Amino acid sequence: MKDALDDLIDAARAFTDASAHGLYARPFNEAQVVARDWLARAVAAYTMDHLPGDAFHIRVDVPRALVRSLIASAIDSGGSRSWAVVVAYTKPDPGDPDDLGALVVKADEYVEGKSEGEHRLTPDCVRRGLEAMAQTYPWHFADAMRGHGDMVTGDVFLQLALFGELLYG
């Protein structure tokens, strides 16, 4: 059973990584969106169907330093450069663990009804993005929590935080 789940997770990672490195056009065409979403649902469904016994709901504390790293990966490392135009960005004060900085972006190419206008990253957005990442893209959440996040992980987090879903690759 574990091998099948690992295969699904590897396929989802390969698809996400390939899109981040420009191997797929951005934003995804409809077939690529369907494939990506199918992979995410397949991993989630397989995981839920193969849990031993009943599932346990847990709460995970995510360090602010990790959130700051995800934001930096998305903005400074270029993970979101293909779609995001930074309107305002203040890097967090390294001496203040509560400071997440300030970020306002607008999408370079709009997805009608979803990404028009400017989007400010707030603490509520951060919570929503982390929850969506853990539930919908658990391999990215696991990478981030283990300190293995990269610009793709940062981009996934930022899109989930701002839009509630992946709109751009």
PyMOL commands that place a pseudoatom at each C-alpha (Angstrom):
pseudoatom trace, name=CA, resn=MET, resi=1, chain=A, elem=C, hetatm=0, pos=[0.000, 0.000, 0.000]
pseudoatom trace, name=CA, resn=LYS, resi=2, chain=A, elem=C, hetatm=0, pos=[2.749, 2.428, 0.905]
pseudoatom trace, name=CA, resn=ASP, resi=3, chain=A, elem=C, hetatm=0, pos=[4.381, 1.979, -2.510]
pseudoatom trace, name=CA, resn=ALA, resi=4, chain=A, elem=C, hetatm=0, pos=[1.207, 3.079, -4.300]
pseudoatom trace, name=CA, resn=LEU, resi=5, chain=A, elem=C, hetatm=0, pos=[0.944, 6.183, -2.122]
pseudoatom trace, name=CA, resn=ASP, resi=6, chain=A, elem=C, hetatm=0, pos=[4.622, 6.969, -2.669]
pseudoatom trace, name=CA, resn=ASP, resi=7, chain=A, elem=C, hetatm=0, pos=[4.082, 6.608, -6.437]
pseudoatom trace, name=CA, resn=LEU, resi=8, chain=A, elem=C, hetatm=0, pos=[1.142, 9.040, -6.328]
pseudoatom trace, name=CA, resn=ILE, resi=9, chain=A, elem=C, hetatm=0, pos=[3.112, 11.541, -4.259]
pseudoatom trace, name=CA, resn=ASP, resi=10, chain=A, elem=C, hetatm=0, pos=[6.135, 11.240, -6.583]
pseudoatom trace, name=CA, resn=ALA, resi=11, chain=A, elem=C, hetatm=0, pos=[3.922, 11.822, -9.627]
pseudoatom trace, name=CA, resn=ALA, resi=12, chain=A, elem=C, hetatm=0, pos=[2.342, 14.896, -8.027]
pseudoatom trace, name=CA, resn=ARG, resi=13, chain=A, elem=C, hetatm=0, pos=[5.763, 16.270, -7.048]
pseudoatom trace, name=CA, resn=ALA, resi=14, chain=A, elem=C, hetatm=0, pos=[7.165, 15.687, -10.535]
pseudoatom trace, name=CA, resn=PHE, resi=15, chain=A, elem=C, hetatm=0, pos=[4.191, 17.456, -12.105]
pseudoatom trace, name=CA, resn=THR, resi=16, chain=A, elem=C, hetatm=0, pos=[4.476, 20.420, -9.736]
pseudoatom trace, name=CA, resn=ASP, resi=17, chain=A, elem=C, hetatm=0, pos=[8.271, 20.651, -10.100]
pseudoatom trace, name=CA, resn=ALA, resi=18, chain=A, elem=C, hetatm=0, pos=[8.100, 20.442, -13.891]
pseudoatom trace, name=CA, resn=SER, resi=19, chain=A, elem=C, hetatm=0, pos=[5.605, 23.293, -14.024]
pseudoatom trace, name=CA, resn=ALA, resi=20, chain=A, elem=C, hetatm=0, pos=[7.782, 25.409, -11.744]
pseudoatom trace, name=CA, resn=HIS, resi=21, chain=A, elem=C, hetatm=0, pos=[10.783, 24.923, -14.008]
pseudoatom trace, name=CA, resn=GLY, resi=22, chain=A, elem=C, hetatm=0, pos=[8.881, 26.045, -17.094]
pseudoatom trace, name=CA, resn=LEU, resi=23, chain=A, elem=C, hetatm=0, pos=[8.270, 22.606, -18.600]
pseudoatom trace, name=CA, resn=TYR, resi=24, chain=A, elem=C, hetatm=0, pos=[4.558, 23.376, -18.693]
pseudoatom trace, name=CA, resn=ALA, resi=25, chain=A, elem=C, hetatm=0, pos=[3.068, 26.643, -19.861]
pseudoatom trace, name=CA, resn=ARG, resi=26, chain=A, elem=C, hetatm=0, pos=[1.854, 29.036, -17.158]
pseudoatom trace, name=CA, resn=PRO, resi=27, chain=A, elem=C, hetatm=0, pos=[-0.904, 29.300, -16.300]
pseudoatom trace, name=CA, resn=PHE, resi=28, chain=A, elem=C, hetatm=0, pos=[-1.798, 25.623, -16.767]
pseudoatom trace, name=CA, resn=ASN, resi=29, chain=A, elem=C, hetatm=0, pos=[-4.083, 24.691, -19.603]
pseudoatom trace, name=CA, resn=GLU, resi=30, chain=A, elem=C, hetatm=0, pos=[-7.298, 22.925, -18.664]
pseudoatom trace, name=CA, resn=ALA, resi=31, chain=A, elem=C, hetatm=0, pos=[-5.936, 19.387, -19.129]
pseudoatom trace, name=CA, resn=GLN, resi=32, chain=A, elem=C, hetatm=0, pos=[-2.972, 20.125, -16.875]
pseudoatom trace, name=CA, resn=VAL, resi=33, chain=A, elem=C, hetatm=0, pos=[-5.253, 21.593, -14.196]
pseudoatom trace, name=CA, resn=VAL, resi=34, chain=A, elem=C, hetatm=0, pos=[-7.443, 18.478, -14.320]
pseudoatom trace, name=CA, resn=ALA, resi=35, chain=A, elem=C, hetatm=0, pos=[-4.372, 16.221, -14.057]
pseudoatom trace, name=CA, resn=ARG, resi=36, chain=A, elem=C, hetatm=0, pos=[-2.906, 18.214, -11.161]
pseudoatom trace, name=CA, resn=ASP, resi=37, chain=A, elem=C, hetatm=0, pos=[-6.191, 18.277, -9.279]
pseudoatom trace, name=CA, resn=TRP, resi=38, chain=A, elem=C, hetatm=0, pos=[-6.755, 14.562, -9.897]
pseudoatom trace, name=CA, resn=LEU, resi=39, chain=A, elem=C, hetatm=0, pos=[-3.329, 13.786, -8.439]
pseudoatom trace, name=CA, resn=ALA, resi=40, chain=A, elem=C, hetatm=0, pos=[-4.039, 15.890, -5.353]
pseudoatom trace, name=CA, resn=ARG, resi=41, chain=A, elem=C, hetatm=0, pos=[-7.420, 14.209, -4.819]
pseudoatom trace, name=CA, resn=ALA, resi=42, chain=A, elem=C, hetatm=0, pos=[-5.970, 10.745, -5.448]
pseudoatom trace, name=CA, resn=VAL, resi=43, chain=A, elem=C, hetatm=0, pos=[-3.256, 11.248, -2.840]
pseudoatom trace, name=CA, resn=ALA, resi=44, chain=A, elem=C, hetatm=0, pos=[-5.773, 12.597, -0.316]
pseudoatom trace, name=CA, resn=ALA, resi=45, chain=A, elem=C, hetatm=0, pos=[-8.310, 9.830, -0.996]
pseudoatom trace, name=CA, resn=TYR, resi=46, chain=A, elem=C, hetatm=0, pos=[-5.707, 7.076, -0.882]
pseudoatom trace, name=CA, resn=THR, resi=47, chain=A, elem=C, hetatm=0, pos=[-4.311, 8.432, 2.358]
pseudoatom trace, name=CA, resn=MET, resi=48, chain=A, elem=C, hetatm=0, pos=[-7.746, 8.632, 3.996]
pseudoatom trace, name=CA, resn=ASP, resi=49, chain=A, elem=C, hetatm=0, pos=[-8.798, 5.163, 2.762]
pseudoatom trace, name=CA, resn=HIS, resi=50, chain=A, elem=C, hetatm=0, pos=[-5.655, 3.517, 4.079]
pseudoatom trace, name=CA, resn=LEU, resi=51, chain=A, elem=C, hetatm=0, pos=[-5.315, 5.007, 7.533]
pseudoatom trace, name=CA, resn=PRO, resi=52, chain=A, elem=C, hetatm=0, pos=[-5.117, 2.337, 10.209]
pseudoatom trace, name=CA, resn=GLY, resi=53, chain=A, elem=C, hetatm=0, pos=[-8.386, 2.426, 12.144]
pseudoatom trace, name=CA, resn=ASP, resi=54, chain=A, elem=C, hetatm=0, pos=[-10.065, 5.762, 12.688]
pseudoatom trace, name=CA, resn=ALA, resi=55, chain=A, elem=C, hetatm=0, pos=[-8.346, 8.981, 11.700]
pseudoatom trace, name=CA, resn=PHE, resi=56, chain=A, elem=C, hetatm=0, pos=[-7.151, 11.445, 14.320]
pseudoatom trace, name=CA, resn=HIS, resi=57, chain=A, elem=C, hetatm=0, pos=[-7.541, 15.166, 13.849]
pseudoatom trace, name=CA, resn=ILE, resi=58, chain=A, elem=C, hetatm=0, pos=[-4.450, 16.966, 15.104]
pseudoatom trace, name=CA, resn=ARG, resi=59, chain=A, elem=C, hetatm=0, pos=[-3.401, 20.558, 15.433]
pseudoatom trace, name=CA, resn=VAL, resi=60, chain=A, elem=C, hetatm=0, pos=[0.073, 21.516, 14.281]
pseudoatom trace, name=CA, resn=ASP, resi=61, chain=A, elem=C, hetatm=0, pos=[1.845, 24.701, 15.312]
pseudoatom trace, name=CA, resn=VAL, resi=62, chain=A, elem=C, hetatm=0, pos=[3.774, 26.227, 12.432]
pseudoatom trace, name=CA, resn=PRO, resi=63, chain=A, elem=C, hetatm=0, pos=[6.683, 28.442, 13.479]
pseudoatom trace, name=CA, resn=ARG, resi=64, chain=A, elem=C, hetatm=0, pos=[6.579, 32.022, 12.233]
pseudoatom trace, name=CA, resn=ALA, resi=65, chain=A, elem=C, hetatm=0, pos=[10.131, 31.543, 10.979]
pseudoatom trace, name=CA, resn=LEU, resi=66, chain=A, elem=C, hetatm=0, pos=[8.818, 28.872, 8.631]
pseudoatom trace, name=CA, resn=VAL, resi=67, chain=A, elem=C, hetatm=0, pos=[6.097, 31.196, 7.314]
pseudoatom trace, name=CA, resn=ARG, resi=68, chain=A, elem=C, hetatm=0, pos=[8.702, 33.899, 6.780]
pseudoatom trace, name=CA, resn=SER, resi=69, chain=A, elem=C, hetatm=0, pos=[10.823, 31.385, 4.879]
pseudoatom trace, name=CA, resn=LEU, resi=70, chain=A, elem=C, hetatm=0, pos=[7.880, 30.383, 2.669]
pseudoatom trace, name=CA, resn=ILE, resi=71, chain=A, elem=C, hetatm=0, pos=[7.153, 34.025, 1.841]
pseudoatom trace, name=CA, resn=ALA, resi=72, chain=A, elem=C, hetatm=0, pos=[10.808, 34.666, 1.050]
pseudoatom trace, name=CA, resn=SER, resi=73, chain=A, elem=C, hetatm=0, pos=[10.937, 31.544, -1.123]
pseudoatom trace, name=CA, resn=ALA, resi=74, chain=A, elem=C, hetatm=0, pos=[7.934, 32.738, -3.094]
pseudoatom trace, name=CA, resn=ILE, resi=75, chain=A, elem=C, hetatm=0, pos=[9.054, 36.343, -3.497]
pseudoatom trace, name=CA, resn=ASP, resi=76, chain=A, elem=C, hetatm=0, pos=[12.835, 36.579, -3.118]
pseudoatom trace, name=CA, resn=SER, resi=77, chain=A, elem=C, hetatm=0, pos=[13.685, 33.253, -4.773]
pseudoatom trace, name=CA, resn=GLY, resi=78, chain=A, elem=C, hetatm=0, pos=[11.289, 33.775, -7.640]
pseudoatom trace, name=CA, resn=GLY, resi=79, chain=A, elem=C, hetatm=0, pos=[8.760, 31.005, -7.036]
pseudoatom trace, name=CA, resn=SER, resi=80, chain=A, elem=C, hetatm=0, pos=[5.881, 33.388, -7.735]
pseudoatom trace, name=CA, resn=ARG, resi=81, chain=A, elem=C, hetatm=0, pos=[7.671, 35.567, -10.251]
pseudoatom trace, name=CA, resn=SER, resi=82, chain=A, elem=C, hetatm=0, pos=[5.788, 34.083, -13.212]
pseudoatom trace, name=CA, resn=TRP, resi=83, chain=A, elem=C, hetatm=0, pos=[2.431, 35.416, -12.005]
pseudoatom trace, name=CA, resn=ALA, resi=84, chain=A, elem=C, hetatm=0, pos=[2.901, 37.884, -9.126]
pseudoatom trace, name=CA, resn=VAL, resi=85, chain=A, elem=C, hetatm=0, pos=[3.722, 41.544, -9.401]
pseudoatom trace, name=CA, resn=VAL, resi=86, chain=A, elem=C, hetatm=0, pos=[4.846, 42.780, -5.998]
pseudoatom trace, name=CA, resn=VAL, resi=87, chain=A, elem=C, hetatm=0, pos=[3.113, 46.057, -5.182]
pseudoatom trace, name=CA, resn=ALA, resi=88, chain=A, elem=C, hetatm=0, pos=[4.596, 46.388, -1.689]
pseudoatom trace, name=CA, resn=TYR, resi=89, chain=A, elem=C, hetatm=0, pos=[6.984, 44.146, 0.205]
pseudoatom trace, name=CA, resn=THR, resi=90, chain=A, elem=C, hetatm=0, pos=[8.708, 44.831, 3.476]
pseudoatom trace, name=CA, resn=LYS, resi=91, chain=A, elem=C, hetatm=0, pos=[11.032, 42.099, 4.642]
pseudoatom trace, name=CA, resn=PRO, resi=92, chain=A, elem=C, hetatm=0, pos=[10.440, 40.981, 8.223]
pseudoatom trace, name=CA, resn=ASP, resi=93, chain=A, elem=C, hetatm=0, pos=[12.665, 42.294, 10.984]
pseudoatom trace, name=CA, resn=PRO, resi=94, chain=A, elem=C, hetatm=0, pos=[14.971, 39.378, 11.879]
pseudoatom trace, name=CA, resn=GLY, resi=95, chain=A, elem=C, hetatm=0, pos=[15.049, 40.600, 15.493]
pseudoatom trace, name=CA, resn=ASP, resi=96, chain=A, elem=C, hetatm=0, pos=[11.257, 40.436, 15.861]
pseudoatom trace, name=CA, resn=PRO, resi=97, chain=A, elem=C, hetatm=0, pos=[9.904, 36.863, 15.699]
pseudoatom trace, name=CA, resn=ASP, resi=98, chain=A, elem=C, hetatm=0, pos=[6.301, 38.124, 15.381]
pseudoatom trace, name=CA, resn=ASP, resi=99, chain=A, elem=C, hetatm=0, pos=[7.028, 40.297, 12.335]
pseudoatom trace, name=CA, resn=LEU, resi=100, chain=A, elem=C, hetatm=0, pos=[5.994, 38.619, 9.068]
pseudoatom trace, name=CA, resn=GLY, resi=101, chain=A, elem=C, hetatm=0, pos=[6.764, 41.698, 7.010]
pseudoatom trace, name=CA, resn=ALA, resi=102, chain=A, elem=C, hetatm=0, pos=[4.204, 43.196, 4.679]
pseudoatom trace, name=CA, resn=LEU, resi=103, chain=A, elem=C, hetatm=0, pos=[3.249, 41.845, 1.281]
pseudoatom trace, name=CA, resn=VAL, resi=104, chain=A, elem=C, hetatm=0, pos=[0.804, 43.120, -1.309]
pseudoatom trace, name=CA, resn=VAL, resi=105, chain=A, elem=C, hetatm=0, pos=[0.745, 41.520, -4.754]
pseudoatom trace, name=CA, resn=LYS, resi=106, chain=A, elem=C, hetatm=0, pos=[-1.370, 41.641, -7.855]
pseudoatom trace, name=CA, resn=ALA, resi=107, chain=A, elem=C, hetatm=0, pos=[-1.526, 38.956, -10.486]
pseudoatom trace, name=CA, resn=ASP, resi=108, chain=A, elem=C, hetatm=0, pos=[0.275, 39.640, -13.759]
pseudoatom trace, name=CA, resn=GLU, resi=109, chain=A, elem=C, hetatm=0, pos=[-2.345, 37.634, -15.664]
pseudoatom trace, name=CA, resn=TYR, resi=110, chain=A, elem=C, hetatm=0, pos=[-5.795, 37.608, -14.111]
pseudoatom trace, name=CA, resn=VAL, resi=111, chain=A, elem=C, hetatm=0, pos=[-7.973, 34.571, -13.657]
pseudoatom trace, name=CA, resn=GLU, resi=112, chain=A, elem=C, hetatm=0, pos=[-11.409, 36.103, -14.061]
pseudoatom trace, name=CA, resn=GLY, resi=113, chain=A, elem=C, hetatm=0, pos=[-13.380, 36.300, -10.846]
pseudoatom trace, name=CA, resn=LYS, resi=114, chain=A, elem=C, hetatm=0, pos=[-10.509, 35.013, -8.726]
pseudoatom trace, name=CA, resn=SER, resi=115, chain=A, elem=C, hetatm=0, pos=[-7.337, 37.062, -8.899]
pseudoatom trace, name=CA, resn=GLU, resi=116, chain=A, elem=C, hetatm=0, pos=[-8.225, 40.588, -9.996]
pseudoatom trace, name=CA, resn=GLY, resi=117, chain=A, elem=C, hetatm=0, pos=[-6.961, 43.503, -7.944]
pseudoatom trace, name=CA, resn=GLU, resi=118, chain=A, elem=C, hetatm=0, pos=[-4.407, 43.675, -5.180]
pseudoatom trace, name=CA, resn=HIS, resi=119, chain=A, elem=C, hetatm=0, pos=[-4.054, 40.985, -2.527]
pseudoatom trace, name=CA, resn=ARG, resi=120, chain=A, elem=C, hetatm=0, pos=[-2.640, 41.634, 0.948]
pseudoatom trace, name=CA, resn=LEU, resi=121, chain=A, elem=C, hetatm=0, pos=[-1.141, 38.765, 2.925]
pseudoatom trace, name=CA, resn=THR, resi=122, chain=A, elem=C, hetatm=0, pos=[-2.700, 38.891, 6.394]
pseudoatom trace, name=CA, resn=PRO, resi=123, chain=A, elem=C, hetatm=0, pos=[-2.420, 36.516, 9.375]
pseudoatom trace, name=CA, resn=ASP, resi=124, chain=A, elem=C, hetatm=0, pos=[-5.838, 35.060, 8.421]
pseudoatom trace, name=CA, resn=CYS, resi=125, chain=A, elem=C, hetatm=0, pos=[-4.548, 34.437, 4.897]
pseudoatom trace, name=CA, resn=VAL, resi=126, chain=A, elem=C, hetatm=0, pos=[-1.483, 32.730, 6.339]
pseudoatom trace, name=CA, resn=ARG, resi=127, chain=A, elem=C, hetatm=0, pos=[-3.662, 30.390, 8.433]
pseudoatom trace, name=CA, resn=ARG, resi=128, chain=A, elem=C, hetatm=0, pos=[-5.931, 29.633, 5.482]
pseudoatom trace, name=CA, resn=GLY, resi=129, chain=A, elem=C, hetatm=0, pos=[-2.938, 28.948, 3.234]
pseudoatom trace, name=CA, resn=LEU, resi=130, chain=A, elem=C, hetatm=0, pos=[-1.252, 26.623, 5.724]
pseudoatom trace, name=CA, resn=GLU, resi=131, chain=A, elem=C, hetatm=0, pos=[-4.485, 24.687, 6.332]
pseudoatom trace, name=CA, resn=ALA, resi=132, chain=A, elem=C, hetatm=0, pos=[-5.161, 24.344, 2.604]
pseudoatom trace, name=CA, resn=MET, resi=133, chain=A, elem=C, hetatm=0, pos=[-1.574, 23.288, 1.990]
pseudoatom trace, name=CA, resn=ALA, resi=134, chain=A, elem=C, hetatm=0, pos=[-1.732, 20.605, 4.700]
pseudoatom trace, name=CA, resn=GLN, resi=135, chain=A, elem=C, hetatm=0, pos=[-5.064, 19.261, 3.421]
pseudoatom trace, name=CA, resn=THR, resi=136, chain=A, elem=C, hetatm=0, pos=[-4.718, 19.572, -0.345]
pseudoatom trace, name=CA, resn=TYR, resi=137, chain=A, elem=C, hetatm=0, pos=[-0.961, 19.438, -0.982]
pseudoatom trace, name=CA, resn=PRO, resi=138, chain=A, elem=C, hetatm=0, pos=[0.361, 17.424, 1.988]
pseudoatom trace, name=CA, resn=TRP, resi=139, chain=A, elem=C, hetatm=0, pos=[3.696, 16.692, 0.288]
pseudoatom trace, name=CA, resn=HIS, resi=140, chain=A, elem=C, hetatm=0, pos=[4.426, 20.437, 0.058]
pseudoatom trace, name=CA, resn=PHE, resi=141, chain=A, elem=C, hetatm=0, pos=[3.349, 20.938, 3.672]
pseudoatom trace, name=CA, resn=ALA, resi=142, chain=A, elem=C, hetatm=0, pos=[5.587, 18.049, 4.757]
pseudoatom trace, name=CA, resn=ASP, resi=143, chain=A, elem=C, hetatm=0, pos=[8.509, 19.485, 2.768]
pseudoatom trace, name=CA, resn=ALA, resi=144, chain=A, elem=C, hetatm=0, pos=[8.022, 22.877, 4.417]
pseudoatom trace, name=CA, resn=MET, resi=145, chain=A, elem=C, hetatm=0, pos=[7.728, 21.438, 7.928]
pseudoatom trace, name=CA, resn=ARG, resi=146, chain=A, elem=C, hetatm=0, pos=[10.900, 19.378, 7.429]
pseudoatom trace, name=CA, resn=GLY, resi=147, chain=A, elem=C, hetatm=0, pos=[12.795, 22.438, 6.205]
pseudoatom trace, name=CA, resn=HIS, resi=148, chain=A, elem=C, hetatm=0, pos=[12.973, 21.117, 2.637]
pseudoatom trace, name=CA, resn=GLY, resi=149, chain=A, elem=C, hetatm=0, pos=[10.710, 23.740, 1.110]
pseudoatom trace, name=CA, resn=ASP, resi=150, chain=A, elem=C, hetatm=0, pos=[11.867, 25.539, -2.016]
pseudoatom trace, name=CA, resn=MET, resi=151, chain=A, elem=C, hetatm=0, pos=[10.521, 28.228, -4.332]
pseudoatom trace, name=CA, resn=VAL, resi=152, chain=A, elem=C, hetatm=0, pos=[7.782, 25.853, -5.550]
pseudoatom trace, name=CA, resn=THR, resi=153, chain=A, elem=C, hetatm=0, pos=[6.687, 25.199, -1.954]
pseudoatom trace, name=CA, resn=GLY, resi=154, chain=A, elem=C, hetatm=0, pos=[6.681, 28.955, -1.295]
pseudoatom trace, name=CA, resn=ASP, resi=155, chain=A, elem=C, hetatm=0, pos=[4.641, 29.618, -4.433]
pseudoatom trace, name=CA, resn=VAL, resi=156, chain=A, elem=C, hetatm=0, pos=[2.072, 26.960, -3.515]
pseudoatom trace, name=CA, resn=PHE, resi=157, chain=A, elem=C, hetatm=0, pos=[1.747, 28.457, -0.029]
pseudoatom trace, name=CA, resn=LEU, resi=158, chain=A, elem=C, hetatm=0, pos=[1.384, 32.023, -1.336]
pseudoatom trace, name=CA, resn=GLN, resi=159, chain=A, elem=C, hetatm=0, pos=[-1.297, 31.133, -3.887]
pseudoatom trace, name=CA, resn=LEU, resi=160, chain=A, elem=C, hetatm=0, pos=[-3.252, 29.122, -1.320]
pseudoatom trace, name=CA, resn=ALA, resi=161, chain=A, elem=C, hetatm=0, pos=[-2.972, 31.946, 1.188]
pseudoatom trace, name=CA, resn=LEU, resi=162, chain=A, elem=C, hetatm=0, pos=[-4.076, 34.650, -1.244]
pseudoatom trace, name=CA, resn=PHE, resi=163, chain=A, elem=C, hetatm=0, pos=[-6.568, 32.789, -3.458]
pseudoatom trace, name=CA, resn=GLY, resi=164, chain=A, elem=C, hetatm=0, pos=[-7.472, 29.607, -1.556]
pseudoatom trace, name=CA, resn=GLU, resi=165, chain=A, elem=C, hetatm=0, pos=[-6.412, 27.491, -4.539]
pseudoatom trace, name=CA, resn=LEU, resi=166, chain=A, elem=C, hetatm=0, pos=[-3.638, 27.158, -7.101]
pseudoatom trace, name=CA, resn=LEU, resi=167, chain=A, elem=C, hetatm=0, pos=[-4.409, 29.371, -10.065]
pseudoatom trace, name=CA, resn=TYR, resi=168, chain=A, elem=C, hetatm=0, pos=[-0.950, 29.595, -11.617]
pseudoatom trace, name=CA, resn=GLY, resi=169, chain=A, elem=C, hetatm=0, pos=[0.969, 26.360, -12.059]
for i in range(1, 169): cmd.bond("trace and resi %d" % i, "trace and resi %d" % (i + 1))
show_as sticks, trace
zoom trace
